[in-house]
Amino acid sequence: MPSALRVFLKTTEPSITMIRIILPTHLRNLAHVGSEVTLEVAPPVTQRAVLDALEAKYPMLRGTIRDHGTLQRRAFLRYFACEEDLSHESPDTPLPEAVVSGKEPFIVIGAIAGG
């Protein structure tokens, strides 16, 4: 084989990103995990992609963060990243670069109600 001939492999599979997720205590207990979980998520990294990966790895969380049928966020949960409330953003909006790079976590917070 001539030395000038090289074979280049092109991959069509997107690179996998490691996302950090912090869950509220009641969901940690249900999933039997610590305060933070790390998941592989394929780009584009969105709320929907992160929550889909979370529910795939921890099926006991299905229906606890999002409604089973509509996949809408449960009323007493909020999503935060980079000190911003992302709860009312579209589920398909890309998450901030700091979350995608693993510098910052995606946070699910249980709201407190009552008086």
C-alpha positions in Angstrom: 0.0 0.0 0.0 1.5 3.4 -1.0 2.4 5.6 2.0 0.5 8.4 0.4 -2.7 6.5 0.6 -4.5 7.0 3.9 -7.9 5.9 4.9 -10.1 8.4 6.8 -13.1 7.2 8.6 -16.1 9.5 8.8 -18.5 8.9 11.6 -22.1 10.1 11.2 -22.9 9.5 14.8 -23.0 12.7 16.8 -20.7 13.1 19.7 -22.2 12.2 23.1 -22.2 14.8 25.8 -22.1 14.1 29.5 -24.7 16.2 31.3 -24.9 16.7 35.1 -28.3 16.7 36.7 -29.3 17.6 40.2 -32.6 16.2 41.5 -34.7 17.1 44.5 -34.6 14.7 47.4 -37.8 12.9 46.8 -36.8 12.0 43.2 -33.3 11.0 44.4 -34.8 8.6 46.8 -37.2 7.2 44.2 -34.3 6.6 41.7 -31.9 5.5 44.5 -29.2 8.0 43.4 -27.0 10.6 45.1 -27.4 14.3 44.8 -26.1 14.4 41.2 -26.4 12.1 38.3 -24.4 12.2 35.1 -26.0 11.1 31.8 -24.9 10.7 28.2 -27.0 12.9 25.9 -26.6 13.1 22.1 -26.8 16.6 20.6 -28.7 18.8 20.4 -28.8 19.0 24.2 -32.3 20.2 25.1 -34.6 19.9 28.1 -36.5 17.2 26.2 -33.3 15.2 25.4 -32.0 15.4 29.0 -35.3 14.3 30.5 -35.7 11.6 27.9 -32.3 10.2 28.8 -33.0 10.6 32.5 -36.3 8.6 32.2 -34.7 6.0 30.0 -31.9 5.3 32.6 -34.3 5.7 35.6 -37.7 4.4 34.4 -39.1 4.8 37.9 -39.0 8.6 37.3 -41.4 8.4 34.3 -44.4 10.5 35.2 -42.8 12.2 38.2 -41.1 15.1 36.3 -43.3 15.2 33.3 -46.9 14.1 32.7 -47.1 10.6 31.1 -49.3 11.6 28.2 -48.4 15.2 27.4 -44.8 15.2 28.6 -45.5 18.6 30.1 -43.5 19.7 33.2 -45.3 18.8 36.4 -46.8 21.9 38.1 -44.6 21.7 41.3 -41.3 21.2 39.6 -39.0 23.8 38.1 -35.9 23.6 35.8 -32.8 25.7 36.3 -29.4 26.1 34.7 -26.8 28.8 35.0 -28.9 30.6 37.7 -31.8 31.0 35.2 -35.3 29.5 35.4 -35.8 27.5 32.3 -39.2 26.1 33.3 -41.2 28.0 30.7 -38.7 27.6 27.9 -39.6 25.4 25.0 -38.5 21.8 25.7 -36.6 21.9 22.4 -34.6 25.0 23.1 -30.8 24.1 23.4 -29.5 24.3 26.9 -26.7 26.8 27.8 -23.2 25.9 26.7 -22.1 25.7 30.4 -24.5 22.8 30.9 -23.5 21.1 27.6 -19.8 21.3 28.5 -20.5 19.9 32.0 -19.4 23.0 33.9 -22.9 23.6 35.2 -25.7 21.1 36.1 -29.2 21.0 34.9 -31.3 21.3 38.1 -34.7 20.0 38.8 -36.2 21.7 41.9 -39.3 20.8 43.7 -41.4 23.9 44.4 -42.6 24.6 47.9 -46.3 25.4 48.4 -48.3 26.3 51.4 -48.5 29.0 53.9 
